[in-house]
């Protein structure tokens, strides 16, 4: 039903979400506000996701420095876009609608996982022809 790539992406997407959600909750617990907590947790999740997506999900085994830099810039750019979507949704849900910060983060994570798969597949780790 699902390809190996989709299954592995889901597994690492869940792990990335756990990294992001766990560090987000930790930063909130440490007294940081929603925006700082989300920013720092997203940075950690991006690094984790890049490594796991490159090696295990998309099997992009080109490790030449020039290619790594281009790929990492595309990856970070796509994740910054989804971070913007995530942040806008979080601010709307928490600050404007008054929903719980952790519940809101869980909801926005679903949107972010789908968005990240599409951008990673089509823009970052696309197969060379």
Backbone atoms as SQL, in Angstrom:
CREATE TABLE atoms (id INTEGER PRIMARY KEY, chain TEXT, resi INTEGER, resn TEXT, atom TEXT, x REAL, y REAL, z REAL);
INSERT INTO atoms VALUES
  (1, 'A', 1, 'UNK', 'N', 0.825, -1.189, 0.000),
  (2, 'A', 1, 'UNK', 'CA', 0.000, 0.000, 0.000),
  (3, 'A', 1, 'UNK', 'C', 0.869, 1.253, 0.000),
  (4, 'A', 2, 'UNK', 'N', 1.801, 1.359, 0.952),
  (5, 'A', 2, 'UNK', 'CA', 2.721, 2.488, 0.983),
  (6, 'A', 2, 'UNK', 'C', 4.097, 2.013, 0.564),
  (7, 'A', 3, 'UNK', 'N', 4.845, 2.876, -0.101),
  (8, 'A', 3, 'UNK', 'CA', 6.218, 2.531, -0.485),
  (9, 'A', 3, 'UNK', 'C', 7.120, 2.520, 0.753),
  (10, 'A', 4, 'UNK', 'N', 8.278, 1.900, 0.609),
  (11, 'A', 4, 'UNK', 'CA', 9.265, 1.889, 1.683),
  (12, 'A', 4, 'UNK', 'C', 9.584, 3.311, 2.106),
  (13, 'A', 5, 'UNK', 'N', 9.740, 4.191, 1.130),
  (14, 'A', 5, 'UNK', 'CA', 10.084, 5.579, 1.412),
  (15, 'A', 5, 'UNK', 'C', 9.040, 6.269, 2.286),
  (16, 'A', 6, 'UNK', 'N', 7.773, 6.063, 1.978),
  (17, 'A', 6, 'UNK', 'CA', 6.703, 6.694, 2.758),
  (18, 'A', 6, 'UNK', 'C', 6.675, 6.132, 4.178),
  (19, 'A', 7, 'UNK', 'N', 6.827, 4.824, 4.311),
  (20, 'A', 7, 'UNK', 'CA', 6.815, 4.202, 5.640),
  (21, 'A', 7, 'UNK', 'C', 7.985, 4.711, 6.484),
  (22, 'A', 8, 'UNK', 'N', 9.175, 4.733, 5.899),
  (23, 'A', 8, 'UNK', 'CA', 10.346, 5.209, 6.630),
  (24, 'A', 8, 'UNK', 'C', 10.204, 6.694, 6.943),
  (25, 'A', 9, 'UNK', 'N', 9.648, 7.467, 5.996),
  (26, 'A', 9, 'UNK', 'CA', 9.428, 8.889, 6.255),
  (27, 'A', 9, 'UNK', 'C', 8.468, 9.084, 7.432),
  (28, 'A', 10, 'UNK', 'N', 7.422, 8.291, 7.457),
  (29, 'A', 10, 'UNK', 'CA', 6.462, 8.393, 8.566),
  (30, 'A', 10, 'UNK', 'C', 7.154, 8.081, 9.897),
  (31, 'A', 11, 'UNK', 'N', 7.966, 7.036, 9.904),
  (32, 'A', 11, 'UNK', 'CA', 8.679, 6.670, 11.136),
  (33, 'A', 11, 'UNK', 'C', 9.584, 7.821, 11.585),
  (34, 'A', 12, 'UNK', 'N', 10.392, 8.330, 10.662),
  (35, 'A', 12, 'UNK', 'CA', 11.295, 9.416, 11.039),
  (36, 'A', 12, 'UNK', 'C', 10.549, 10.738, 11.212),
  (37, 'A', 13, 'UNK', 'N', 9.429, 10.892, 10.533),
  (38, 'A', 13, 'UNK', 'CA', 8.589, 12.067, 10.760),
  (39, 'A', 13, 'UNK', 'C', 8.046, 12.073, 12.180),
  (40, 'A', 14, 'UNK', 'N', 7.632, 10.895, 12.644),
  (41, 'A', 14, 'UNK', 'CA', 7.152, 10.776, 14.025),
  (42, 'A', 14, 'UNK', 'C', 8.299, 11.062, 14.999),
  (43, 'A', 15, 'UNK', 'N', 9.477, 10.492, 14.730),
  (44, 'A', 15, 'UNK', 'CA', 10.625, 10.741, 15.603),
  (45, 'A', 15, 'UNK', 'C', 11.024, 12.223, 15.597),
  (46, 'A', 16, 'UNK', 'N', 10.988, 12.845, 14.429),
  (47, 'A', 16, 'UNK', 'CA', 11.286, 14.275, 14.334),
  (48, 'A', 16, 'UNK', 'C', 10.255, 15.085, 15.111),
  (49, 'A', 17, 'UNK', 'N', 9.008, 14.676, 15.002),
  (50, 'A', 17, 'UNK', 'CA', 7.939, 15.350, 15.750),
  (51, 'A', 17, 'UNK', 'C', 8.162, 15.192, 17.250),
  (52, 'A', 18, 'UNK', 'N', 8.594, 14.005, 17.658),
  (53, 'A', 18, 'UNK', 'CA', 8.884, 13.778, 19.078),
  (54, 'A', 18, 'UNK', 'C', 10.038, 14.678, 19.530),
  (55, 'A', 19, 'UNK', 'N', 11.085, 14.768, 18.711),
  (56, 'A', 19, 'UNK', 'CA', 12.199, 15.666, 19.038),
  (57, 'A', 19, 'UNK', 'C', 11.687, 17.101, 19.152),
  (58, 'A', 20, 'UNK', 'N', 10.925, 17.541, 18.156),
  (59, 'A', 20, 'UNK', 'CA', 10.406, 18.903, 18.163),
  (60, 'A', 20, 'UNK', 'C', 9.428, 19.153, 19.295),
  (61, 'A', 21, 'UNK', 'N', 8.504, 18.233, 19.473),
  (62, 'A', 21, 'UNK', 'CA', 7.480, 18.384, 20.518),
  (63, 'A', 21, 'UNK', 'C', 8.101, 18.296, 21.908),
  (64, 'A', 22, 'UNK', 'N', 9.020, 17.340, 22.068),
  (65, 'A', 22, 'UNK', 'CA', 9.659, 17.158, 23.372),
  (66, 'A', 22, 'UNK', 'C', 10.492, 18.359, 23.777),
  (67, 'A', 23, 'UNK', 'N', 11.274, 18.886, 22.836),
  (68, 'A', 23, 'UNK', 'CA', 12.087, 20.056, 23.168),
  (69, 'A', 23, 'UNK', 'C', 11.210, 21.300, 23.322),
  (70, 'A', 24, 'UNK', 'N', 10.120, 21.375, 22.553),
  (71, 'A', 24, 'UNK', 'CA', 9.154, 22.480, 22.707),
  (72, 'A', 24, 'UNK', 'C', 8.577, 22.476, 24.125),
  (73, 'A', 25, 'UNK', 'N', 8.130, 21.308, 24.579),
  (74, 'A', 25, 'UNK', 'CA', 7.572, 21.186, 25.929),
  (75, 'A', 25, 'UNK', 'C', 8.637, 21.506, 26.982),
  (76, 'A', 26, 'UNK', 'N', 9.855, 21.039, 26.756),
  (77, 'A', 26, 'UNK', 'CA', 10.950, 21.315, 27.683),
  (78, 'A', 26, 'UNK', 'C', 11.209, 22.814, 27.782),
  (79, 'A', 27, 'UNK', 'N', 11.282, 23.480, 26.637),
  (80, 'A', 27, 'UNK', 'CA', 11.540, 24.922, 26.636),
  (81, 'A', 27, 'UNK', 'C', 10.390, 25.694, 27.282),
  (82, 'A', 28, 'UNK', 'N', 9.145, 25.256, 27.044),
  (83, 'A', 28, 'UNK', 'CA', 8.011, 25.894, 27.722),
  (84, 'A', 28, 'UNK', 'C', 8.143, 25.710, 29.235),
  (85, 'A', 29, 'UNK', 'N', 8.496, 24.499, 29.641),
  (86, 'A', 29, 'UNK', 'CA', 8.660, 24.189, 31.066),
  (87, 'A', 29, 'UNK', 'C', 9.778, 25.028, 31.695),
  (88, 'A', 30, 'UNK', 'N', 10.782, 25.351, 30.905),
  (89, 'A', 30, 'UNK', 'CA', 11.895, 26.167, 31.383),
  (90, 'A', 30, 'UNK', 'C', 11.515, 27.650, 31.473),
  (91, 'A', 31, 'UNK', 'N', 10.313, 27.989, 31.005),
  (92, 'A', 31, 'UNK', 'CA', 9.843, 29.362, 31.125),
  (93, 'A', 31, 'UNK', 'C', 9.936, 30.193, 29.862),
  (94, 'A', 32, 'UNK', 'N', 10.373, 29.592, 28.755),
  (95, 'A', 32, 'UNK', 'CA', 10.412, 30.347, 27.503),
  (96, 'A', 32, 'UNK', 'C', 8.996, 30.497, 26.959),
  (97, 'A', 33, 'UNK', 'N', 8.758, 31.564, 26.215),
  (98, 'A', 33, 'UNK', 'CA', 7.425, 31.752, 25.637),
  (99, 'A', 33, 'UNK', 'C', 7.232, 30.841, 24.421),
  (100, 'A', 34, 'UNK', 'N', 6.041, 30.853, 23.871),
  (101, 'A', 34, 'UNK', 'CA', 5.690, 29.973, 22.752),
  (102, 'A', 34, 'UNK', 'C', 6.603, 30.206, 21.552),
  (103, 'A', 35, 'UNK', 'N', 6.859, 31.451, 21.216),
  (104, 'A', 35, 'UNK', 'CA', 7.661, 31.760, 20.031),
  (105, 'A', 35, 'UNK', 'C', 9.099, 31.255, 20.170),
  (106, 'A', 36, 'UNK', 'N', 9.752, 31.532, 21.304),
  (107, 'A', 36, 'UNK', 'CA', 11.120, 31.053, 21.507),
  (108, 'A', 36, 'UNK', 'C', 11.171, 29.537, 21.614),
  (109, 'A', 37, 'UNK', 'N', 10.222, 28.965, 22.310),
  (110, 'A', 37, 'UNK', 'CA', 10.182, 27.506, 22.446),
  (111, 'A', 37, 'UNK', 'C', 10.048, 26.846, 21.084),
  (112, 'A', 38, 'UNK', 'N', 9.174, 27.400, 20.250),
  (113, 'A', 38, 'UNK', 'CA', 8.963, 26.839, 18.917),
  (114, 'A', 38, 'UNK', 'C', 10.191, 27.033, 18.034),
  (115, 'A', 39, 'UNK', 'N', 10.834, 28.175, 18.126),
  (116, 'A', 39, 'UNK', 'CA', 12.012, 28.452, 17.300),
  (117, 'A', 39, 'UNK', 'C', 13.158, 27.497, 17.634),
  (118, 'A', 40, 'UNK', 'N', 13.467, 27.369, 18.898),
  (119, 'A', 40, 'UNK', 'CA', 14.574, 26.495, 19.304),
  (120, 'A', 40, 'UNK', 'C', 14.278, 25.028, 19.023),
  (121, 'A', 41, 'UNK', 'N', 13.056, 24.603, 19.303),
  (122, 'A', 41, 'UNK', 'CA', 12.722, 23.194, 19.057),
  (123, 'A', 41, 'UNK', 'C', 12.727, 22.894, 17.567),
  (124, 'A', 42, 'UNK', 'N', 12.317, 23.856, 16.754),
  (125, 'A', 42, 'UNK', 'CA', 12.327, 23.663, 15.306),
  (126, 'A', 42, 'UNK', 'C', 13.757, 23.538, 14.787),
  (127, 'A', 43, 'UNK', 'N', 14.674, 24.343, 15.296),
  (128, 'A', 43, 'UNK', 'CA', 16.076, 24.256, 14.871),
  (129, 'A', 43, 'UNK', 'C', 16.648, 22.867, 15.164),
  (130, 'A', 44, 'UNK', 'N', 16.379, 22.347, 16.340),
  (131, 'A', 44, 'UNK', 'CA', 16.862, 21.005, 16.690),
  (132, 'A', 44, 'UNK', 'C', 16.209, 19.936, 15.818),
  (133, 'A', 45, 'UNK', 'N', 14.933, 20.073, 15.574),
  (134, 'A', 45, 'UNK', 'CA', 14.223, 19.096, 14.746),
  (135, 'A', 45, 'UNK', 'C', 14.706, 19.139, 13.296),
  (136, 'A', 46, 'UNK', 'N', 15.059, 20.319, 12.789),
  (137, 'A', 46, 'UNK', 'CA', 15.559, 20.434, 11.411),
  (138, 'A', 46, 'UNK', 'C', 16.861, 19.661, 11.240),
  (139, 'A', 47, 'UNK', 'N', 17.776, 19.793, 12.167),
  (140, 'A', 47, 'UNK', 'CA', 19.049, 19.077, 12.066),
  (141, 'A', 47, 'UNK', 'C', 18.812, 17.568, 12.126),
  (142, 'A', 48, 'UNK', 'N', 17.992, 17.130, 13.072),
  (143, 'A', 48, 'UNK', 'CA', 17.662, 15.710, 13.181),
  (144, 'A', 48, 'UNK', 'C', 17.012, 15.208, 11.882),
  (145, 'A', 49, 'UNK', 'N', 16.071, 15.963, 11.362),
  (146, 'A', 49, 'UNK', 'CA', 15.344, 15.551, 10.159),
  (147, 'A', 49, 'UNK', 'C', 16.250, 15.503, 8.928),
  (148, 'A', 50, 'UNK', 'N', 17.155, 16.456, 8.806),
  (149, 'A', 50, 'UNK', 'CA', 18.044, 16.457, 7.640),
  (150, 'A', 50, 'UNK', 'C', 18.856, 15.172, 7.588),
  (151, 'A', 51, 'UNK', 'N', 19.473, 14.823, 8.690),
  (152, 'A', 51, 'UNK', 'CA', 20.317, 13.628, 8.729),
  (153, 'A', 51, 'UNK', 'C', 19.494, 12.377, 8.443),
  (154, 'A', 52, 'UNK', 'N', 18.364, 12.233, 9.107),
  (155, 'A', 52, 'UNK', 'CA', 17.559, 11.014, 8.929),
  (156, 'A', 52, 'UNK', 'C', 16.935, 10.952, 7.537),
  (157, 'A', 53, 'UNK', 'N', 16.469, 12.086, 7.024),
  (158, 'A', 53, 'UNK', 'CA', 15.878, 12.096, 5.683),
  (159, 'A', 53, 'UNK', 'C', 16.916, 11.796, 4.617),
  (160, 'A', 54, 'UNK', 'N', 18.072, 12.400, 4.743),
  (161, 'A', 54, 'UNK', 'CA', 19.124, 12.192, 3.741),
  (162, 'A', 54, 'UNK', 'C', 19.556, 10.734, 3.682),
  (163, 'A', 55, 'UNK', 'N', 19.847, 10.171, 4.836),
  (164, 'A', 55, 'UNK', 'CA', 20.438, 8.834, 4.866),
  (165, 'A', 55, 'UNK', 'C', 19.394, 7.722, 4.748),
  (166, 'A', 56, 'UNK', 'N', 18.350, 7.770, 5.553),
  (167, 'A', 56, 'UNK', 'CA', 17.442, 6.630, 5.637),
  (168, 'A', 56, 'UNK', 'C', 16.169, 6.761, 4.814),
  (169, 'A', 57, 'UNK', 'N', 15.637, 7.945, 4.673),
  (170, 'A', 57, 'UNK', 'CA', 14.371, 8.073, 3.940),
  (171, 'A', 57, 'UNK', 'C', 14.614, 8.119, 2.444),
  (172, 'A', 58, 'UNK', 'N', 15.358, 9.114, 1.988),
  (173, 'A', 58, 'UNK', 'CA', 15.535, 9.325, 0.559),
  (174, 'A', 58, 'UNK', 'C', 16.815, 8.715, 0.004),
  (175, 'A', 59, 'UNK', 'N', 17.648, 8.156, 0.891),
  (176, 'A', 59, 'UNK', 'CA', 18.890, 7.482, 0.496),
  (177, 'A', 59, 'UNK', 'C', 19.717, 8.329, -0.464),
  (178, 'A', 60, 'UNK', 'N', 19.862, 9.592, -0.135),
  (179, 'A', 60, 'UNK', 'CA', 20.645, 10.523, -0.949),
  (180, 'A', 60, 'UNK', 'C', 22.089, 10.442, -0.484),
  (181, 'A', 61, 'UNK', 'N', 22.849, 9.565, -1.108),
  (182, 'A', 61, 'UNK', 'CA', 24.176, 9.239, -0.604),
  (183, 'A', 61, 'UNK', 'C', 25.302, 10.041, -1.260),
  (184, 'A', 62, 'UNK', 'N', 24.985, 11.186, -1.814),
  (185, 'A', 62, 'UNK', 'CA', 26.003, 12.080, -2.349),
  (186, 'A', 62, 'UNK', 'C', 26.516, 12.937, -1.196),
  (187, 'A', 63, 'UNK', 'N', 27.765, 12.744, -0.821),
  (188, 'A', 63, 'UNK', 'CA', 28.325, 13.467, 0.313),
  (189, 'A', 63, 'UNK', 'C', 29.419, 14.453, -0.105),
  (190, 'A', 64, 'UNK', 'N', 29.410, 14.847, -1.388),
  (191, 'A', 64, 'UNK', 'CA', 30.344, 15.884, -1.825),
  (192, 'A', 64, 'UNK', 'C', 29.949, 17.187, -1.152),
  (193, 'A', 65, 'UNK', 'N', 30.933, 17.934, -0.723),
  (194, 'A', 65, 'UNK', 'CA', 30.676, 19.155, 0.051),
  (195, 'A', 65, 'UNK', 'C', 29.744, 20.098, -0.699),
  (196, 'A', 66, 'UNK', 'N', 29.999, 20.326, -1.975),
  (197, 'A', 66, 'UNK', 'CA', 29.174, 21.244, -2.765),
  (198, 'A', 66, 'UNK', 'C', 27.714, 20.786, -2.773),
  (199, 'A', 67, 'UNK', 'N', 27.495, 19.507, -2.969),
  (200, 'A', 67, 'UNK', 'CA', 26.125, 18.976, -2.988),
  (201, 'A', 67, 'UNK', 'C', 25.496, 19.035, -1.606),
  (202, 'A', 68, 'UNK', 'N', 26.257, 18.715, -0.566),
  (203, 'A', 68, 'UNK', 'CA', 25.741, 18.789, 0.804),
  (204, 'A', 68, 'UNK', 'C', 25.279, 20.204, 1.139),
  (205, 'A', 69, 'UNK', 'N', 26.076, 21.190, 0.766),
  (206, 'A', 69, 'UNK', 'CA', 25.725, 22.581, 1.061),
  (207, 'A', 69, 'UNK', 'C', 24.442, 22.970, 0.332),
  (208, 'A', 70, 'UNK', 'N', 24.370, 22.679, -0.969),
  (209, 'A', 70, 'UNK', 'CA', 23.162, 23.017, -1.743),
  (210, 'A', 70, 'UNK', 'C', 21.937, 22.306, -1.172),
  (211, 'A', 71, 'UNK', 'N', 22.088, 21.042, -0.881),
  (212, 'A', 71, 'UNK', 'CA', 20.994, 20.243, -0.352),
  (213, 'A', 71, 'UNK', 'C', 20.546, 20.748, 1.023),
  (214, 'A', 72, 'UNK', 'N', 21.512, 21.046, 1.890),
  (215, 'A', 72, 'UNK', 'CA', 21.184, 21.525, 3.221),
  (216, 'A', 72, 'UNK', 'C', 20.494, 22.893, 3.151),
  (217, 'A', 73, 'UNK', 'N', 20.946, 23.759, 2.269),
  (218, 'A', 73, 'UNK', 'CA', 20.300, 25.070, 2.109),
  (219, 'A', 73, 'UNK', 'C', 18.862, 24.889, 1.623),
  (220, 'A', 74, 'UNK', 'N', 18.644, 24.012, 0.655),
  (221, 'A', 74, 'UNK', 'CA', 17.273, 23.737, 0.183),
  (222, 'A', 74, 'UNK', 'C', 16.436, 23.147, 1.311),
  (223, 'A', 75, 'UNK', 'N', 17.028, 22.230, 2.076),
  (224, 'A', 75, 'UNK', 'CA', 16.306, 21.589, 3.171),
  (225, 'A', 75, 'UNK', 'C', 15.918, 22.613, 4.228),
  (226, 'A', 76, 'UNK', 'N', 16.879, 23.405, 4.659),
  (227, 'A', 76, 'UNK', 'CA', 16.597, 24.422, 5.682),
  (228, 'A', 76, 'UNK', 'C', 15.586, 25.434, 5.159),
  (229, 'A', 77, 'UNK', 'N', 15.723, 25.846, 3.901),
  (230, 'A', 77, 'UNK', 'CA', 14.761, 26.795, 3.322),
  (231, 'A', 77, 'UNK', 'C', 13.346, 26.233, 3.335),
  (232, 'A', 78, 'UNK', 'N', 13.213, 24.973, 2.948),
  (233, 'A', 78, 'UNK', 'CA', 11.875, 24.366, 2.940),
  (234, 'A', 78, 'UNK', 'C', 11.337, 24.224, 4.361),
  (235, 'A', 79, 'UNK', 'N', 12.219, 23.909, 5.305),
  (236, 'A', 79, 'UNK', 'CA', 11.784, 23.782, 6.696),
  (237, 'A', 79, 'UNK', 'C', 11.474, 25.140, 7.310),
  (238, 'A', 80, 'UNK', 'N', 12.172, 26.175, 6.887),
  (239, 'A', 80, 'UNK', 'CA', 11.840, 27.518, 7.371),
  (240, 'A', 80, 'UNK', 'C', 10.464, 27.945, 6.867),
  (241, 'A', 81, 'UNK', 'N', 10.137, 27.531, 5.643),
  (242, 'A', 81, 'UNK', 'CA', 8.799, 27.805, 5.129),
  (243, 'A', 81, 'UNK', 'C', 7.757, 27.103, 5.998),
  (244, 'A', 82, 'UNK', 'N', 7.969, 25.823, 6.277),
  (245, 'A', 82, 'UNK', 'CA', 6.991, 25.102, 7.098),
  (246, 'A', 82, 'UNK', 'C', 7.008, 25.621, 8.536),
  (247, 'A', 83, 'UNK', 'N', 8.163, 26.099, 9.001),
  (248, 'A', 83, 'UNK', 'CA', 8.241, 26.740, 10.319),
  (249, 'A', 83, 'UNK', 'C', 7.349, 27.987, 10.351),
  (250, 'A', 84, 'UNK', 'N', 7.380, 28.759, 9.264),
  (251, 'A', 84, 'UNK', 'CA', 6.514, 29.937, 9.173),
  (252, 'A', 84, 'UNK', 'C', 5.043, 29.559, 9.233),
  (253, 'A', 85, 'UNK', 'N', 4.681, 28.510, 8.507),
  (254, 'A', 85, 'UNK', 'CA', 3.300, 28.021, 8.553),
  (255, 'A', 85, 'UNK', 'C', 2.966, 27.558, 9.963),
  (256, 'A', 86, 'UNK', 'N', 3.862, 26.781, 10.577),
  (257, 'A', 86, 'UNK', 'CA', 3.674, 26.271, 11.936),
  (258, 'A', 86, 'UNK', 'C', 3.514, 27.420, 12.931),
  (259, 'A', 87, 'UNK', 'N', 4.389, 28.398, 12.840),
  (260, 'A', 87, 'UNK', 'CA', 4.353, 29.528, 13.773),
  (261, 'A', 87, 'UNK', 'C', 3.067, 30.327, 13.616),
  (262, 'A', 88, 'UNK', 'N', 2.680, 30.594, 12.379),
  (263, 'A', 88, 'UNK', 'CA', 1.444, 31.351, 12.145),
  (264, 'A', 88, 'UNK', 'C', 0.242, 30.599, 12.713),
  (265, 'A', 89, 'UNK', 'N', 0.197, 29.294, 12.486),
  (266, 'A', 89, 'UNK', 'CA', -0.903, 28.494, 13.030),
  (267, 'A', 89, 'UNK', 'C', -0.876, 28.489, 14.561),
  (268, 'A', 90, 'UNK', 'N', 0.327, 28.331, 15.142),
  (269, 'A', 90, 'UNK', 'CA', 0.442, 28.319, 16.606),
  (270, 'A', 90, 'UNK', 'C', 0.007, 29.646, 17.221),
  (271, 'A', 91, 'UNK', 'N', 0.468, 30.739, 16.655),
  (272, 'A', 91, 'UNK', 'CA', 0.089, 32.058, 17.177),
  (273, 'A', 91, 'UNK', 'C', -1.422, 32.232, 17.080),
  (274, 'A', 92, 'UNK', 'N', -1.982, 31.823, 15.947),
  (275, 'A', 92, 'UNK', 'CA', -3.430, 31.924, 15.792),
  (276, 'A', 92, 'UNK', 'C', -4.190, 31.081, 16.801),
  (277, 'A', 93, 'UNK', 'N', -3.757, 29.836, 16.970),
  (278, 'A', 93, 'UNK', 'CA', -4.455, 28.934, 17.881),
  (279, 'A', 93, 'UNK', 'C', -4.267, 29.315, 19.346),
  (280, 'A', 94, 'UNK', 'N', -3.038, 29.669, 19.727),
  (281, 'A', 94, 'UNK', 'CA', -2.741, 29.938, 21.139),
  (282, 'A', 94, 'UNK', 'C', -3.090, 31.372, 21.521),
  (283, 'A', 95, 'UNK', 'N', -2.554, 32.336, 20.779),
  (284, 'A', 95, 'UNK', 'CA', -2.702, 33.737, 21.178),
  (285, 'A', 95, 'UNK', 'C', -4.061, 34.335, 20.828),
  (286, 'A', 96, 'UNK', 'N', -4.616, 33.934, 19.693),
  (287, 'A', 96, 'UNK', 'CA', -5.881, 34.535, 19.276),
  (288, 'A', 96, 'UNK', 'C', -7.111, 33.723, 19.667),
  (289, 'A', 97, 'UNK', 'N', -6.982, 32.392, 19.600),
  (290, 'A', 97, 'UNK', 'CA', -8.143, 31.553, 19.910),
  (291, 'A', 97, 'UNK', 'C', -8.101, 30.984, 21.322),
  (292, 'A', 98, 'UNK', 'N', -6.952, 31.081, 21.981),
  (293, 'A', 98, 'UNK', 'CA', -6.843, 30.669, 23.372),
  (294, 'A', 98, 'UNK', 'C', -6.724, 29.176, 23.611),
  (295, 'A', 99, 'UNK', 'N', -6.343, 28.413, 22.585),
  (296, 'A', 99, 'UNK', 'CA', -6.177, 26.978, 22.773),
  (297, 'A', 99, 'UNK', 'C', -4.895, 26.678, 23.538),
  (298, 'A', 100, 'UNK', 'N', -4.826, 25.502, 24.144),
  (299, 'A', 100, 'UNK', 'CA', -3.656, 25.046, 24.875),
  (300, 'A', 100, 'UNK', 'C', -2.451, 24.967, 23.936),
  (301, 'A', 101, 'UNK', 'N', -1.277, 25.407, 24.419),
  (302, 'A', 101, 'UNK', 'CA', -0.072, 25.456, 23.589),
  (303, 'A', 101, 'UNK', 'C', 0.385, 24.068, 23.141),
  (304, 'A', 102, 'UNK', 'N', 0.301, 23.071, 24.020),
  (305, 'A', 102, 'UNK', 'CA', 0.754, 21.722, 23.647),
  (306, 'A', 102, 'UNK', 'C', -0.225, 21.045, 22.690),
  (307, 'A', 103, 'UNK', 'N', -1.503, 21.208, 22.927),
  (308, 'A', 103, 'UNK', 'CA', -2.510, 20.641, 22.015),
  (309, 'A', 103, 'UNK', 'C', -2.391, 21.295, 20.643),
  (310, 'A', 104, 'UNK', 'N', -2.182, 22.600, 20.636),
  (311, 'A', 104, 'UNK', 'CA', -2.023, 23.325, 19.375),
  (312, 'A', 104, 'UNK', 'C', -0.801, 22.840, 18.613),
  (313, 'A', 105, 'UNK', 'N', 0.299, 22.610, 19.326),
  (314, 'A', 105, 'UNK', 'CA', 1.516, 22.119, 18.683),
  (315, 'A', 105, 'UNK', 'C', 1.283, 20.738, 18.083),
  (316, 'A', 106, 'UNK', 'N', 0.545, 19.896, 18.753),
  (317, 'A', 106, 'UNK', 'CA', 0.231, 18.569, 18.206),
  (318, 'A', 106, 'UNK', 'C', -0.563, 18.704, 16.908),
  (319, 'A', 107, 'UNK', 'N', -1.521, 19.604, 16.891),
  (320, 'A', 107, 'UNK', 'CA', -2.350, 19.805, 15.696),
  (321, 'A', 107, 'UNK', 'C', -1.529, 20.362, 14.532),
  (322, 'A', 108, 'UNK', 'N', -0.694, 21.349, 14.804),
  (323, 'A', 108, 'UNK', 'CA', 0.085, 21.935, 13.712),
  (324, 'A', 108, 'UNK', 'C', 1.159, 20.977, 13.205),
  (325, 'A', 109, 'UNK', 'N', 1.594, 20.060, 14.049),
  (326, 'A', 109, 'UNK', 'CA', 2.611, 19.088, 13.635),
  (327, 'A', 109, 'UNK', 'C', 2.129, 18.205, 12.495),
  (328, 'A', 110, 'UNK', 'N', 0.854, 17.886, 12.469),
  (329, 'A', 110, 'UNK', 'CA', 0.300, 17.066, 11.384),
  (330, 'A', 110, 'UNK', 'C', 0.457, 17.804, 10.058),
  (331, 'A', 111, 'UNK', 'N', 0.102, 19.061, 10.040),
  (332, 'A', 111, 'UNK', 'CA', 0.228, 19.876, 8.831),
  (333, 'A', 111, 'UNK', 'C', 1.692, 19.955, 8.404),
  (334, 'A', 112, 'UNK', 'N', 2.572, 20.162, 9.349),
  (335, 'A', 112, 'UNK', 'CA', 3.994, 20.321, 9.067),
  (336, 'A', 112, 'UNK', 'C', 4.610, 19.034, 8.513),
  (337, 'A', 113, 'UNK', 'N', 4.254, 17.886, 9.045),
  (338, 'A', 113, 'UNK', 'CA', 4.808, 16.611, 8.558),
  (339, 'A', 113, 'UNK', 'C', 4.460, 16.400, 7.082),
  (340, 'A', 114, 'UNK', 'N', 3.220, 16.652, 6.716),
  (341, 'A', 114, 'UNK', 'CA', 2.794, 16.482, 5.315),
  (342, 'A', 114, 'UNK', 'C', 3.523, 17.486, 4.423),
  (343, 'A', 115, 'UNK', 'N', 3.549, 18.727, 4.832),
  (344, 'A', 115, 'UNK', 'CA', 4.225, 19.771, 4.063),
  (345, 'A', 115, 'UNK', 'C', 5.705, 19.452, 3.894),
  (346, 'A', 116, 'UNK', 'N', 6.349, 18.971, 4.938),
  (347, 'A', 116, 'UNK', 'CA', 7.774, 18.651, 4.865),
  (348, 'A', 116, 'UNK', 'C', 8.062, 17.471, 3.945),
  (349, 'A', 117, 'UNK', 'N', 7.198, 16.483, 3.920),
  (350, 'A', 117, 'UNK', 'CA', 7.421, 15.351, 3.013),
  (351, 'A', 117, 'UNK', 'C', 7.381, 15.825, 1.564),
  (352, 'A', 118, 'UNK', 'N', 6.376, 16.597, 1.241),
  (353, 'A', 118, 'UNK', 'CA', 6.210, 17.073, -0.136),
  (354, 'A', 118, 'UNK', 'C', 7.414, 17.908, -0.560),
  (355, 'A', 119, 'UNK', 'N', 7.833, 18.849, 0.269),
  (356, 'A', 119, 'UNK', 'CA', 8.965, 19.691, -0.120),
  (357, 'A', 119, 'UNK', 'C', 10.271, 18.895, -0.157),
  (358, 'A', 120, 'UNK', 'N', 10.453, 17.964, 0.765),
  (359, 'A', 120, 'UNK', 'CA', 11.675, 17.151, 0.750),
  (360, 'A', 120, 'UNK', 'C', 11.738, 16.293, -0.501),
  (361, 'A', 121, 'UNK', 'N', 10.650, 15.678, -0.847),
  (362, 'A', 121, 'UNK', 'CA', 10.610, 14.787, -2.018),
  (363, 'A', 121, 'UNK', 'C', 10.783, 15.558, -3.318),
  (364, 'A', 122, 'UNK', 'N', 10.074, 16.687, -3.438),
  (365, 'A', 122, 'UNK', 'CA', 10.061, 17.406, -4.709),
  (366, 'A', 122, 'UNK', 'C', 11.187, 18.422, -4.870),
  (367, 'A', 123, 'UNK', 'N', 11.683, 18.992, -3.779),
  (368, 'A', 123, 'UNK', 'CA', 12.657, 20.081, -3.888),
  (369, 'A', 123, 'UNK', 'C', 14.054, 19.749, -3.369),
  (370, 'A', 124, 'UNK', 'N', 14.144, 18.950, -2.320),
  (371, 'A', 124, 'UNK', 'CA', 15.437, 18.762, -1.663),
  (372, 'A', 124, 'UNK', 'C', 16.140, 17.501, -2.123),
  (373, 'A', 125, 'UNK', 'N', 15.496, 16.364, -1.986),
  (374, 'A', 125, 'UNK', 'CA', 16.140, 15.076, -2.276),
  (375, 'A', 125, 'UNK', 'C', 15.632, 14.473, -3.579),
  (376, 'A', 126, 'UNK', 'N', 15.290, 15.318, -4.518),
  (377, 'A', 126, 'UNK', 'CA', 14.779, 14.817, -5.793),
  (378, 'A', 126, 'UNK', 'C', 15.860, 13.999, -6.495),
  (379, 'A', 127, 'UNK', 'N', 15.405, 12.968, -7.162),
  (380, 'A', 127, 'UNK', 'CA', 16.322, 12.068, -7.851),
  (381, 'A', 127, 'UNK', 'C', 16.863, 12.765, -9.098),
  (382, 'A', 128, 'UNK', 'N', 18.168, 12.579, -9.309),
  (383, 'A', 128, 'UNK', 'CA', 18.796, 13.139, -10.522),
  (384, 'A', 128, 'UNK', 'C', 18.455, 12.236, -11.693),
  (385, 'A', 129, 'UNK', 'N', 18.195, 12.872, -12.821),
  (386, 'A', 129, 'UNK', 'CA', 17.847, 12.095, -14.019),
  (387, 'A', 129, 'UNK', 'C', 19.035, 11.931, -14.913);
